[in-house]
Amino acid sequence: MNYRELGKTGLQVSEIGVGAWQLGGPLLLEGKADGHPDLGRDFCIRLIQQCGELGINFVDTAEQYGDGESERRVGAALRGQRDRWLLGTKFGAQVGPHGGRRRDASAARLPVSLAGSLRRLQTDYLDVYLWHVAPQPGEAEEAAQFLLEARRKGQVRAIGISTADVRQAELLLKLGCLDVVQFPHSMVSQPDPLVALLAACGAGGVVRGAFAGGRLSGKYFHQAPQFAADDIRNQRLGNTVAVAQDFARYAVFEELLTPARGMVQLALRWLLDEATTATIIPGGKSLEDYRQAVRATELPPLTPAERARIEQLKAELLARPA
């Protein structure tokens, strides 16, 4: 495993991390699936520990995932070995009364969120603490003061946001709270202003969505996806012929595969070759998923010719309607 500095934080993070949303079990918000099928508590705890045996040292979760169950499982997995892990969680999105969505990242709520996450994670500090909702002008300033004080006290080591909106990151940069940005990015992403911001300010980039919702995993090039009823992807996409046809279009990248580099490794290697990528959280649901991801870190960078061909195939792909 290779390790990179997470922005300017001084934290050395493994190039592959564990995304623990998939490990928190199913969640219903406003009557709709907002999580993933349950793999089982004991299985998820052991999976995180096995990822540590692969050299992975970063795990990302959130207070909302599984209504706190993801954090509880992560905390149980890291018990007795907290010092070898970098632990990140997120605040601001909660499960409200009667299963409704609650978005509260106010300074009044923050002490409750932080204390709850620390308790569930069985730790007295967080390495990374991120906004999980859009920071609101007029509210974010007071929240930022709380977080900066928490960082000064050592309760959190790095602050930032999980977002796809560069304007949200820019606001936190002005407030001195942008050590880390978690954002969706993949080999088929359009030019992203968040990447440019990270390059300019030096914040650490935590990449999610590396497989573009499964389109770049290779699993569904020749087999239609079938998402369970309690899987958020079923809520977002459904199991239709149109979805199957859309996923199959991405098989154009198969020409770049080799015996040593499957589709998973190609998609991850492309991201690892970007200077703004500190770590990638692929959100695997099995040890084999993570073994395949770690293999990407062992491969050489893509050649300029390979990257140029990817850009050509991407342009042709995105120019054709799904």
Backbone torsions as a table, in degrees:
resi	resn	phi	psi	omega
1	MET	NA	139.3	174.4
2	ASN	-101.3	154.3	-178.1
3	TYR	-127.7	145.6	-179.8
4	ARG	-131.1	153.4	175.1
5	GLU	-72.2	135.3	179.8
6	LEU	-83.7	87.4	-176.8
7	GLY	64.5	-126.9	179.5
8	LYS	-109.9	18.2	-174.1
9	THR	-76.9	-19.7	-173.6
10	GLY	84.0	-4.1	179.4
11	LEU	-82.8	130.3	179.0
12	GLN	-96.3	109.8	-172.2
13	VAL	-109.2	140.9	177.7
14	SER	-65.6	147.1	-176.9
15	GLU	-63.8	-24.8	172.9
16	ILE	-116.1	134.0	176.6
17	GLY	-120.5	174.3	178.2
18	VAL	-99.2	123.3	171.4
19	GLY	-93.9	116.5	-169.5
20	ALA	-98.3	9.4	173.3
21	TRP	-60.5	-45.8	-177.8
22	GLN	-65.7	-13.5	-174.7
23	LEU	-102.3	3.5	-176.4
24	GLY	-93.6	-3.2	-180.0
25	GLY	84.6	174.2	-176.1
26	PRO	-67.4	152.9	179.1
27	LEU	-145.7	131.9	174.3
28	LEU	-107.3	126.5	173.3
29	LEU	-124.2	121.6	-176.3
30	GLU	55.5	35.2	176.2
31	GLY	79.2	6.4	-177.6
32	LYS	-121.5	147.1	-180.0
33	ALA	-61.4	131.0	177.9
34	ASP	-137.7	32.2	179.7
35	GLY	-154.7	-151.1	-175.6
36	HIS	-134.9	155.5	177.8
37	PRO	-54.0	145.3	-175.5
38	ASP	-76.4	124.3	177.0
39	LEU	-86.3	-10.0	-178.1
40	GLY	103.3	134.4	-175.8
41	ARG	-58.6	-51.3	-176.4
42	ASP	-63.4	-39.3	178.7
43	PHE	-61.3	-45.1	-176.8
44	CYS	-66.7	-39.6	178.0
45	ILE	-61.9	-47.0	179.9
46	ARG	-66.1	-36.4	179.5
47	LEU	-60.8	-44.6	178.8
48	ILE	-61.0	-43.7	179.0
49	GLN	-63.0	-39.9	178.5
50	GLN	-66.3	-34.1	175.5
51	CYS	-62.8	-37.0	175.5
52	GLY	-61.6	-35.4	178.4
53	GLU	-68.2	-21.2	175.7
54	LEU	-81.9	-6.0	-178.0
55	GLY	102.2	-2.4	177.3
56	ILE	-70.0	135.6	-178.7
57	ASN	-129.3	9.9	-178.0
58	PHE	-126.7	133.7	175.7
59	VAL	-134.1	136.6	-177.2
60	ASP	-118.4	133.5	177.1
61	THR	-143.7	-163.4	179.9
62	ALA	-163.6	153.8	-179.6
63	GLU	-64.1	-25.4	-178.0
64	GLN	-79.5	-29.5	-172.7
65	TYR	-60.8	119.8	-178.4
66	GLY	61.7	22.5	-176.2
67	ASP	52.7	46.4	178.5
68	GLY	96.1	-12.8	-176.1
69	GLU	-67.8	-35.1	177.6
70	SER	-60.3	-46.2	178.5
71	GLU	-62.1	-40.5	179.9
72	ARG	-61.8	-41.0	-180.0
73	ARG	-69.5	-40.3	177.4
74	VAL	-62.2	-44.3	179.3
75	GLY	-59.4	-41.2	178.4
76	ALA	-66.2	-37.7	-179.2
77	ALA	-67.6	-34.7	-175.1
78	LEU	-90.9	-1.9	-178.8
79	ARG	-58.9	127.1	179.3
80	GLY	86.4	-7.6	178.8
81	GLN	-139.4	27.3	-177.9
82	ARG	-57.1	-34.4	-173.8
83	ASP	-69.8	-15.0	179.6
84	ARG	-98.7	3.2	-178.7
85	TRP	-115.7	148.5	165.3
86	LEU	-101.6	124.3	-170.2
87	LEU	-116.9	123.2	178.3
88	GLY	-122.6	142.1	172.4
89	THR	-142.6	178.0	-172.4
90	LYS	-134.1	153.3	-177.5
91	PHE	-129.4	162.4	173.1
92	GLY	110.2	-27.0	176.8
93	ALA	-111.5	119.6	-178.3
94	GLN	-130.6	165.3	170.8
95	VAL	-88.0	119.7	-177.4
96	GLY	-90.5	-172.6	178.7
97	PRO	-58.3	142.4	176.6
98	HIS	59.9	29.0	175.9
99	GLY	73.9	22.7	178.4
100	GLY	-90.6	164.4	176.0
101	ARG	-79.5	137.3	173.2
102	ARG	-128.7	128.5	178.0
103	ARG	-117.4	109.3	-177.3
104	ASP	-147.4	103.9	177.2
105	ALA	-116.7	29.6	-177.9
106	SER	-74.8	162.6	177.3
107	ALA	-64.2	-27.4	177.7
108	ALA	-71.1	-35.7	-179.1
109	ARG	-81.9	-30.0	-171.6
110	LEU	-54.5	-45.3	178.7
111	PRO	-59.9	-34.1	178.5
112	VAL	-68.7	-45.4	179.6
113	SER	-63.1	-45.8	-178.1
114	LEU	-64.0	-46.5	-179.7
115	ALA	-62.3	-40.3	-179.9
116	GLY	-65.5	-43.2	179.2
117	SER	-65.3	-43.3	178.8
118	LEU	-60.8	-40.0	-179.9
119	ARG	-66.3	-47.6	-178.5
120	ARG	-66.9	-34.7	-178.9
121	LEU	-84.6	-4.4	176.7
122	GLN	57.1	47.9	-179.0
123	THR	-143.5	165.1	177.2
124	ASP	-111.1	7.0	174.6
125	TYR	-156.2	157.2	175.6
126	LEU	-116.4	141.9	175.6
127	ASP	-79.7	-37.4	-178.7
128	VAL	-136.7	129.8	-179.8
129	TYR	-132.4	118.4	-170.2
130	LEU	-120.5	142.9	165.2
131	TRP	-60.2	134.9	177.3
132	HIS	-107.4	-0.3	179.2
133	VAL	-136.1	168.3	179.5
134	ALA	-67.2	126.7	175.5
135	PRO	-68.7	132.6	-177.0
136	GLN	-95.4	124.6	176.0
137	PRO	-55.7	136.6	-176.4
138	GLY	94.4	-24.7	175.9
139	GLU	-108.7	-37.3	-175.9
140	ALA	-63.8	-31.6	-177.8
141	GLU	-62.2	-44.6	179.8
142	GLU	-69.8	-39.3	177.1
143	ALA	-62.7	-38.8	-180.0
144	ALA	-62.1	-39.3	179.2
145	GLN	-63.5	-39.7	176.4
146	PHE	-62.0	-45.1	-176.6
147	LEU	-68.8	-39.1	177.9
148	LEU	-64.2	-36.8	176.9
149	GLU	-69.3	-38.6	177.1
150	ALA	-63.5	-36.6	177.1
151	ARG	-68.2	-39.4	178.9
152	ARG	-62.5	-37.7	-179.3
153	LYS	-77.3	-13.7	-178.1
154	GLY	89.4	8.3	176.6
155	GLN	-71.8	-31.5	173.3
156	VAL	-133.7	147.7	-177.3
157	ARG	-103.2	-26.2	180.0
158	ALA	-147.3	146.5	-175.0
159	ILE	-124.9	151.1	176.4
160	GLY	179.2	-148.7	-173.5
161	ILE	-150.4	149.6	168.4
162	SER	-103.3	115.3	-172.9
163	THR	-161.6	160.9	169.8
164	ALA	-112.7	5.2	-173.4
165	ASP	-110.6	112.3	-177.1
166	VAL	-62.2	-27.6	-179.2
167	ARG	-65.6	-34.5	177.3
168	GLN	-66.5	-42.1	178.1
169	ALA	-65.3	-38.7	179.7
170	GLU	-63.3	-37.9	178.1
171	LEU	-62.5	-45.3	-179.4
172	LEU	-69.2	-31.4	175.8
173	LEU	-60.5	-42.6	178.8
174	LYS	-64.1	-29.6	-178.4
175	LEU	-88.9	1.3	179.6
176	GLY	74.7	24.1	-175.5
177	CYS	-121.2	34.6	-178.3
178	LEU	-123.3	72.1	173.4
179	ASP	-82.7	-32.9	-172.1
180	VAL	-140.7	141.1	171.3
181	VAL	-126.5	124.6	171.0
182	GLN	-100.7	127.3	-173.4
183	PHE	-150.7	153.1	177.8
184	PRO	-77.2	132.4	-177.8
185	HIS	-158.8	144.8	-179.9
186	SER	-157.0	175.8	-179.9
187	MET	-61.2	-22.5	-179.0
188	VAL	-108.4	13.7	176.4
189	SER	-67.7	147.9	169.5
190	GLN	-74.0	162.1	175.9
191	PRO	-48.7	127.4	-169.3
192	ASP	-112.8	120.5	178.1
193	PRO	-62.2	-21.5	176.0
194	LEU	-65.0	-37.4	177.6
195	VAL	-62.8	-42.7	178.5
196	ALA	-63.9	-39.5	178.9
197	LEU	-64.5	-43.9	178.9
198	LEU	-61.2	-41.9	179.4
199	ALA	-62.6	-35.6	-176.7
200	ALA	-78.5	-39.5	-172.5
201	CYS	-101.3	-16.0	177.1
202	GLY	82.1	13.7	175.8
203	ALA	-67.5	153.7	-179.2
204	GLY	-77.3	134.1	-178.9
205	GLY	-99.9	118.5	173.6
206	VAL	-107.3	113.8	-172.2
207	VAL	-95.9	127.4	170.5
208	ARG	-118.0	168.6	179.8
209	GLY	70.8	28.9	-175.2
210	ALA	-61.5	-26.0	-177.1
211	PHE	-106.0	17.3	175.8
212	ALA	50.4	52.5	177.9
213	GLY	69.2	23.2	-179.8
214	GLY	100.0	-10.5	-176.6
215	ARG	-66.4	-28.5	-178.2
216	LEU	-103.9	9.6	179.6
217	SER	-76.9	-21.6	-175.6
218	GLY	85.7	-13.7	-176.9
219	LYS	-66.3	-28.9	-170.1
220	TYR	-116.5	18.6	176.6
221	PHE	-64.9	-38.6	-174.8
222	HIS	-126.9	13.2	178.9
223	GLN	-146.6	126.5	-176.4
224	ALA	-66.0	139.2	176.3
225	PRO	-69.5	146.3	175.0
226	GLN	-130.9	103.1	-176.4
227	PHE	-95.2	136.0	-179.5
228	ALA	-68.1	160.6	-177.2
229	ALA	-61.7	-31.4	-179.1
230	ASP	-95.7	18.3	177.1
231	ASP	-101.1	128.4	-177.3
232	ILE	-58.6	-26.3	179.7
233	ARG	-68.6	-28.2	174.7
234	ASN	-67.3	-38.5	178.6
235	GLN	-66.1	-40.5	-175.6
236	ARG	-80.6	-35.6	-170.6
237	LEU	-116.4	-41.7	-173.2
238	GLY	80.3	174.2	179.1
239	ASN	-113.4	79.7	-174.9
240	THR	-120.2	166.3	176.7
241	VAL	-62.0	-38.6	-179.5
242	ALA	-62.6	-39.5	178.3
243	VAL	-64.9	-44.4	178.7
244	ALA	-59.9	-42.4	-179.9
245	GLN	-66.4	-38.3	178.5
246	ASP	-63.2	-47.5	-179.3
247	PHE	-63.3	-37.4	-177.5
248	ALA	-66.0	-26.0	-178.3
249	ARG	-60.3	-28.2	-174.0
250	TYR	-77.8	-1.3	175.4
251	ALA	-66.0	-8.2	177.7
252	VAL	-59.5	-22.9	-178.4
253	PHE	-79.8	-5.3	-179.0
254	GLU	-61.3	-24.3	-179.5
255	GLU	-64.5	-17.8	-178.8
256	LEU	-94.6	1.6	-178.3
257	LEU	-83.1	152.0	178.7
258	THR	-134.2	170.2	176.7
259	PRO	-56.8	-30.0	-178.3
260	ALA	-95.2	-9.7	-173.2
261	ARG	-134.9	96.5	176.4
262	GLY	-81.2	-173.5	-176.1
263	MET	-65.5	-38.8	178.1
264	VAL	-59.4	-47.1	-178.8
265	GLN	-67.0	-36.7	178.4
266	LEU	-62.9	-47.4	-178.1
267	ALA	-63.4	-40.3	-179.0
268	LEU	-76.0	-38.1	180.0
269	ARG	-63.2	-37.5	178.2
270	TRP	-58.8	-42.5	179.5
271	LEU	-70.6	-40.2	-178.9
272	LEU	-65.3	-24.6	179.3
273	ASP	-78.0	-6.5	178.1
274	GLU	-87.5	132.8	-175.9
275	ALA	-63.5	-24.1	-176.8
276	THR	-85.8	-4.1	178.3
277	THR	-87.8	116.3	172.4
278	ALA	-91.7	-46.1	179.5
279	THR	-150.7	157.4	178.9
280	ILE	-121.8	132.4	176.2
281	ILE	-110.9	96.3	-174.4
282	PRO	-76.9	-13.5	177.4
283	GLY	69.1	42.6	179.4
284	GLY	-69.3	160.5	-179.5
285	LYS	-122.2	12.1	176.5
286	SER	-152.8	161.1	177.3
287	LEU	-63.3	-36.0	178.5
288	GLU	-63.4	-36.5	175.5
289	ASP	-55.8	-44.6	-177.2
290	TYR	-76.0	-32.9	174.0
291	ARG	-61.2	-42.7	178.0
292	GLN	-63.7	-38.7	179.3
293	ALA	-66.4	-44.1	-179.0
294	VAL	-62.7	-32.0	178.2
295	ARG	-57.5	-31.3	179.8
296	ALA	-63.3	-30.8	-179.1
297	THR	-73.0	-17.4	-177.3
298	GLU	-91.5	-6.8	-176.4
299	LEU	-91.8	154.7	176.6
300	PRO	-70.6	159.4	176.1
301	PRO	-58.1	154.7	173.8
302	LEU	-65.6	147.8	177.9
303	THR	-77.3	159.5	175.4
304	PRO	-56.0	-37.2	179.6
305	ALA	-66.4	-38.5	178.6
306	GLU	-67.4	-40.5	179.0
307	ARG	-67.1	-37.2	177.8
308	ALA	-64.7	-40.1	178.9
309	ARG	-66.5	-38.5	176.4
310	ILE	-60.5	-43.4	179.6
311	GLU	-63.5	-38.0	178.7
312	GLN	-65.8	-46.6	179.9
313	LEU	-64.6	-38.5	178.6
314	LYS	-63.2	-44.7	-180.0
315	ALA	-61.7	-42.8	178.4
316	GLU	-66.1	-39.7	-179.0
317	LEU	-65.1	-48.0	-176.2
318	LEU	-73.8	-19.1	177.3
319	ALA	-76.4	-21.4	178.9
320	ARG	-93.9	131.9	179.2
321	PRO	-66.2	149.2	179.7
322	ALA	-66.7	NA	NA
